């Protein structure tokens, strides 16, 4: 590849894509494609694009072109549930989710690749909920060419795929609403509608919903019964620090192993995660009725994907666990939860 004046490039082969950006027209696209044979009529257009010089192909080059680098690396990056472009666009290859699920990334190897300086591999946050067809990552080298040794250094980090998408595995849920005031009809329940809509976004039906009073024995009995009827149980009410809250105590009576009661996430400090055998069971605090996005929304995709949460993973949510005003309108495309999803 060599650099020549655009006036001397007629008949030569363009060695890189040329991008046109017109802010006034809202345009950003590929004006000339790599491999294009430059014609006399192209000169003025290239000059309009600010290309007084261009790079053209020449035989005998030993460097790796950006397109070749991207197509060499891409298959090694993509794991199960992830596909990539069939050809580069402007030297870049994008990766997309093949199905809905949770994006998994080996963040240590991602850091190692991006620390090399020449390659650039930006991604969505680890453990981010994604939809089919959504772009989850992109790869390119920063210069037009690089040494083969640099490509080999990237591939050395990719003996196994770097990113994959775990599909949602849990297929049914039940909701247990606790609260004497709701049971007696003094106030109207809002949890069933809220949580049913949230679960529906992941194609998870609610097979049963029950309302019971603040009776520890009654709650425990319902937890035991519903454990055999669903893949996930969401229990609501009675999860704060008030001394008369018995919900989490009743869950423990029913054999639920509580992983953590409360977490470094606002809103949703009092969200509780536990398991009865293989069935995840969560106590959802009342804040979920007021806020669009809480700890429940951060953790639900990971739970539905079959991840067994532990204290360390929950503690990591503290980084990025403080919701900013406006999160309700933008979640999950917001800072809320993004920093700690490791």
N, C-alpha and C positions, 0 to 999 in steps of 0.2 A: 504494500500500500504506500502510495506517495502523494504528496501534496502538490497541486498544480493550480495555476490561475484558471479561473472559470473560462476565460477567453481562449485558453489553450487546451480545454478539456473536451472539445467536440470530437466525438467518435470513441472516446474512452469510456470505461465502465465505472460507474459510481460505486464506491466501496462502502457506502453507509446510507441509511435512510436520511432524508432531509425533512425536517418538520416545519410546518407553517403555523404560526401563532398570530391570530388577528383578534386582539381584545375587543376592538370595536364591533366585530361581527360575531364574537363568541365562538371563534374557530380555533381548534387545535387538532391538526391531523397530519398524516404523512403525505407530503407533496410529491416527493420522489422516493422511489424504493431502491434499496441496494440491488445492484445488478443492472440498473437502467443504463442504457447506452445514451450518452448525452448528445442531443441533437442541437443544431444551430438555434432552433426556436426556444430551447431551454435556457439559453444564456441570460436573456433579460429577466426571465422568471427567477432564476437563481440569484441574480443581483438584487431583485426586489425582496428576496428572502434574506438578504444580508450575506450571501455566499460569494464573496469575491474570490475565494479559493475553495477547492473541494479536494477530497481524498479519492483517488482512483485506484483500482486494482492493478496489481502487477504480479507477474509470475515469480516464484521463488521465495515468497514471503514465508518466514517461519513462525511469525506471531499468530496467535489465535484471535480471530475476529470476534466482535461482540456477539454476533448471531450464533456463531459456532460454539462459543463459550456457554451461551444461554441454553442451547439445545443439548449440550453435553451434560450440563449440571441438572437440568429440570427433571429428568426421569429419576435421578437419585434423591431429589428432594421430596417428591410426592409419594406418600404412602397410601394405605387403604382409605377410600373415600375422598381422594383428592385427584383431580386431573389437571393437565396443563395445556397451554396453547400448542397447536400442531406446528406453528412456526412463530418466530419472533416478530414483534411489531416495534419498530424504532429501537431495536436491540434488546427488547425486554420480553420476558415470558411471564405470563400471569398464571396463577393457580386458582382453581375453583373447587368448591365443595360439590361432590357428586350426590350428596343427600343431606338432609337436615341432621344436625347433631352438634357435638361439642368439639371445637378445634383443639387438638393436642399438639404441642410443640416442645421439642427438646431445647429448652432455652439456653442451656450451657453451650451446646454445639452451635446454635444460632449466633450467640455472642462471639464464638471463636471464628466463624466465617466472616461476620461483619467487621471483626477486628483486623482482618487481613488488609483492609483499606481499598483494594481494587474491586472486589465483589460487593454488591449491595443486595441484601435480601430482607426487605421490610415485610412484616406480617401483621395480621390482626393480633390482639392480645391472646395469650394462651388461655385455654378453657373458655373461649368466647362461644356463645351459641350462634350457629350459622345455619343458613337455609340453602337448599339445593341451588346451585348455580352462582352462589355468592363468591366474589373474589376474596381469597383469604391470604394471599401472599404474591410477591412478584420478585423476579430475579433478573439482574443484569450486571455487567461489569461497567465501571464508571468510564474508563477510556474506551476508544474505539477498538483497541487491541490490547492484548496482554501476553505475557510469556506463558508457554504451556505449563511451566512449573507452578504458576499461580492457579490454573485450572486444576492441576493435580492436588494442590494444597486444599482446595475446596472439596474435591472428591474424597480426600482422606478423612474428612469430617462426616462423610455420607455413606459409610459402610452399611448403615441401615437408614431408612427414610427419616427425614427430619420432621415432617408434619403429617398428620392424619386426622380424620374426622371419625369420632366414635358416634355411631347412631344411637338414638334414644331406644332403650331396651325395655323400660318399664311401660306396660301397656294399659294399666288400670289404676284408679285411685279411689279412695273413700275419704269422706270428710266427717269428722266428729266435732260438733259444736258443743262446747260446755258453757254453762252459765244459767243459774236459776232464773234470772230476770228474762232470759230469752226463752227458756223452757216454759215459763208461766205466761208468756205472751206479753210481758210488760214492755219489752222493746222488740223491734223487728230485727231478725238476723240479717246481716249483710255479707257474712263470710262465704256462704255457699255459692252465691252468685259470683262474688269476686274471684274465688279460687277455681270455680268451674270454668270461668272465662280464661283464666291464666293457664290452666291445664289444657284447655281446648286448643290453645296456640301451639301445643306440642302434640296434638292429636291423641291426647290421653283422656278417655271418658271417665266421669265420676260414676261408679257403679252403685254407690249408696251414700246417702248423707243422713246423719242422725243428730238430734238435739237432746242433750241430757242436762240435768241440774248439776250444781256444784257438789256432787256427792262422790267422794273418793272411791267407794266400792263400786258404784254404778259406772263411773268412768272407766275403772280398771276392767270391769266385765266387758264393756263395749270395745275397749282396745283389744282385748283377747279375741273377741268374736270377729271383729273386722280384720284382724291380722290374717285370717285365713281366707278373706274374701277379696283381697286386692294386692297389688304390687307395691303400693305406697299409701300410707295413712297420714293425713294432715289433721292435727288436733288444734282447735282454736279456743282462745279464752283462757284466763287464769294462768298467764305465763309471766307476770310481773313480779316485783319484789314484795307485794302485799302478803302479810302473814296468813291470810285466809285463802290464798291461791293453792289449789290442790291438784291442778291438772298434771303437772310434771311428776308429782309424787305418785299419783294414780297410775301414770304410765310406767313408772318403775315397779309399782306393785304388780303390774301385768306382765312383767318380765322384759321390759324394754331396757336395754343397756344404753344409758344416756352418755353420748360421746362428749357433748358440751352443752351447758345451759347458759346461754348468753355468748355474745361474740363482739369483736371490735368493729362493728358496722353500724352506721347511723344513716337512715332509720332501720330499726330491726335489732337493736341490742339484745332483746330478750328472746330471739329465735333459738329454739332448742332442736338439736339433732340427736337421734338415737336409732337403735336397731333392735328388732325382736327377731332373732334368727337372721334371715337374709332380707327381711322386710324393713325398709327405712320408715321411720316414724318421726314426724316433725311437729313441734308445737309452735304455732304461728301467733305472734302477739297482735294486739288490736291495731297497732300502727299500720298494718297491711290494709286496713279499711280506709285509711286516710291518704296514704302515700301510694303513688303508682309503682314505685320501685323500692323494695326493702331487701333485707338479707334473704328473705324467701325467694325473691326473683333472681338474686345472684346465684343461689345454690341449687335451685330447682333443676336447671338444665343438667348440671353435673350429676345430680342424684338420678334423674331420669336416664342418663347415659350409663348408669350402673356403677359409677364411682363410689367407693366406700370412703366416706370422709373421716378424717381424724383431726386431732387437736392442732397439729402443725399446719395442715392445709387451711383450717378455719382461721388460725392465728394470722396467716399470711394475708387474709382479707383486710387487715387493718391498713395496709398500704393501698390507698385509693378507696377505702371503705367509708369515707365521709361524702355523702351526697351533696352536690351543689344545688342551689335554687335552679329550677328549670329541668332537673333530672326527669321529672315525671313525663315531660313531653319528648325527651330524647332517648331515654333508656331503650335498648342497651348501647346505643351509640353516644355514650357520654363517658366522663371520667369515672363514674361510680362503679367501683369494683374492678376497674381495669388494671390497676397497679398490683393488686395482690393475687391475681388469678395465675398462680404458678403451680 
